[in-house]
């Protein structure tokens, strides 16, 4: 099928305009790119609690840490994990819960001890409270696992932007 000349011209114009807009792929170069190498040089400090264990594991997975390179940065994370009930039913029982996971993190340059990045990330989830205690506890744990992955992903994105040299957060 032949593309009409006007459509081909519009696509060429759009491609030209997009290339000049300043967008740069963050992970250009794949595993050998500057950002990927920088992320693999981030050591994640231990984080307290079950939520901390989950977040640290997710961070290590996403950062690609554990390579042969000596760590250049240390990531210190403090978590605030809250589970609160709301939506009272007519029989004074809780019908819904909200799980909130917030992280304050600092990226520390190991050579100088300077804090390169000091920021926060967070996520929350709603949980239905049902008549089965087992199902409610399972939902709370699943929410924590999902929130841990989400918070870790937000942290890694922020760290990658900083390592790329983007100071706008």
N, C-alpha and C positions, 0 to 999 in steps of 0.2 A: 504494500500500500504506500502510495506516495504522499508525502506531507506537503500540504499547500505552502506556497512560498511565504505568505503572510505569517503562518504559524511558525515556520522555521526561523523567520526573522525575529519574531517575538521571543522565541526560546533563546536565540543567540543574544538578544538584547538583555533578557532576564539573567542569563548566565554571566554576562559582562558586568551588569550592575551588582549582582550578588558577590562576585569576586572582589569588587571594590568596596564592600560595605564594612570591612574590617573584621569579619568573622574568621576565626582561626580554629581548626580542630584541636581540641585539648590533647587528645592522645595521638597526635601526628607522629608517625614513625613506629607505631605499635609498641611492642615490648622493649624496643631499643630507643624509643623516643625520650626526650628530656624529662617529661612529666612522669612517665612510667619508671624511669631510673630513679627519679627523685622520690617517688612514693615507695619504691622498694627499699630505700634507705631510711625509712621511718620505723623506729622501734616503738612498740606500744607497751607502756607501763601497765602493771597489774591494776585491775579495777575491782573494788570491793563488791561482794554480794553476787547473787545469781544473775541479776541484770548485768552486772559488771562483767561476769564471765561470758555471757552471751554477746555483749557489745564488743568485748576485746576479741573474741573469736571472729566475729563478723568483720572487724577492722583488719585483723591480720589477713583474712581471706581476701578482702578487697584491695588492700595495699600491696599484696604480693610480697609481703615481708618474708624474711627467712632465706633470702638469697645469700650469695657468697660475699656480697659487699658489706663492708663495715657500716654500721648505722651512722647516719649523719645528724638525724633529728630524733627527739623523743617526744612522744605524744602522751601527755598527761590528761586523764579524763576523770571527772567527778560526776556522778549520776544522782538524780533525784527521781525516784520511782514512787508514784502515788496511785493508789487505788481507792476511789471514793464512790460511794453509793448515792444515787439520786433517783428521782421518779418514784416517789412513794405511791404505793397502791392503796386501795380503799381499806385493806386489812392491815395497814401500817407496815408492810414489808417492802423491801427495796425491789424495784422492777428492772432497774438498769444501773450499770456501773460504768465508770469512766476510768481508764488506766492511762496515766500520763507519764512519759519518760522524757526527762530533760537532761542534757549533758552540757557541762561547761568544760571546754578543752583548751589546752595550750600546746602549741608546737614549739619545742625548745631546741635551739641549735646546740648540739653537744660540744662543739669546739669552743664557742664563746660563752655559752650559758644564757644567751639572749633569748627572749620570748619573741618568736617570729610571728605567731598568730595566737590571739586570745579571743575566743568566740563561744557562742552557744548554739545548740541544735536541740530540737525536740520534736515529739510526735505524740499523738494520743489516739485512743481507740475506744469505741463504745462496746459494751458487753451486755447482752441480755441475761438477766438472772432468771433461771428456770427452776422448776420444782426439784430437779435432780442436783444435789450438791456436787456430785462427780462431774456432771456436764458443765456446771458453772466454773468449777476449779480448772477443768480442762480448757475452757474458753479463756479464762484469765491467763493461764500459762501460754496458750497459743498467741494471745494478744501481746504478751511480753516478748515472745520470740520474734514476732513480726515487727514490733516497735524497735527492738534491738537492731534488726537488720536495716530498718529505715533510718534510724539515728546514725548508725555507722556509715551508711551511704551518704548522708548529708555531710558528715564530718569529712569523709574522704574527698568529696567534691570540693569542699571549702579548702582543704589542704592542697589539693591539686591546683586550684586557682592561685593560691598563694605561691606555690612552687613554680608555677608558670610565670609568675611576676605580675599577676593581675591584683592590684591593690583595692579594687572596687569589690565590696562584699555585699 
